Each structure stands twice: as C-alpha cells, then as structure tokens.
Amino acid sequence: MVVWVPGCFEISVVAQQLGKSGKYNAILCIGAVIRGDTTHYDVVADSASSGVLSAGLNSDVPCIFGVLTCDNMEQALDRAGGKAGNKGSETALTAVSLC
C-alpha cells in the first residue's frame, strides 16, 4: 500500500499511525528534502529523521528512513534510481532484513 503525505514533515505522523494499526511488519518512509535558500531545509530534514525514529519506537514496528536529503534536484534524481543507485530499493532491503 502507498500512502501519500503533503510533505516530509508529515511522514512520521502517518508512519506511526500505520505502525500502530497492526497491519504491517515494516513501514518504508520514502521522500526527498531538497535544500533551498533558507534554513527551512535543516528543520525539515532533522524533523523527518527524528520523527521516523520516534514513529518506529512508539509503534513497535520498524519505520525505515528512506528520505533523501539533497542539495539539488539532480542529486535527488541520481539517488532515486539514477547514476547513484536507488535509495528506495535499499530502504526496502533494509525492511526485509528486519522482518
């Protein structure tokens, strides 16, 4: 099942709800935060990573952090299946290894 959220900041809330539902063995949290001209990037990236960790701890279901934190769109595309590999598939392999 795929659940879309409006932004990376909201990933952890939904991950925790899904984990607590008892329907899933792991939750893959996949997204991207791309640096802009302000410090907003740092706040969102830090909140996303700590939120996913908290979601896993609070739901007792592994919530795997697969959120790319990139300097630009090209870097994000490279890491999402381009020349730098596919971090989404790596996230899935992490989940499989934990279950």
Residue pairs with C-beta under 8 A, 6 or more apart in sequence:
3 14
3 18
5 11
5 13
5 14
5 31
7 31
7 44
8 31
8 32
8 33
8 44
8 45
8 48
8 67
9 44
9 47
9 48
9 51
11 29
11 31
11 48
11 51
11 52
11 67
12 29
12 47
12 48
12 50
12 51
12 52
12 54
12 55
12 63
13 51
13 55
15 27
15 29
15 51
15 52
15 55
15 56
15 59
15 63
16 54
16 55
16 58
16 59
16 63
18 24
18 27
18 59
18 61
19 27
19 55
19 56
19 58
19 59
19 60
19 61
19 63
20 58
20 59
20 61
24 61
25 61
25 62
25 95
25 99
26 61
26 62
26 63
26 64
26 95
26 98
26 99
27 55
27 56
27 59
27 61
27 62
27 63
27 64
28 64
28 66
28 88
28 91
28 92
28 95
29 48
29 52
29 55
29 63
29 64
29 65
29 66
29 67
29 91
30 66
30 67
30 88
30 91
31 48
31 66
31 67
31 68
32 67
32 68
32 69
32 70
32 76
32 80
33 41
33 44
33 45
33 48
33 67
33 68
33 69
33 70
34 41
34 70
34 71
34 72
34 73
34 76
35 41
35 70
35 71
35 72
41 69
45 67
45 69
48 65
48 67
49 65
49 67
52 63
52 64
52 65
52 67
53 63
53 65
55 63
56 62
56 63
62 95
62 98
62 99
64 91
64 94
64 95
64 98
65 91
66 87
66 88
66 90
66 91
68 76
68 79
68 80
68 87
70 76
70 79
75 84
78 84
79 85
79 86
79 87
80 86
80 87
80 88
81 88
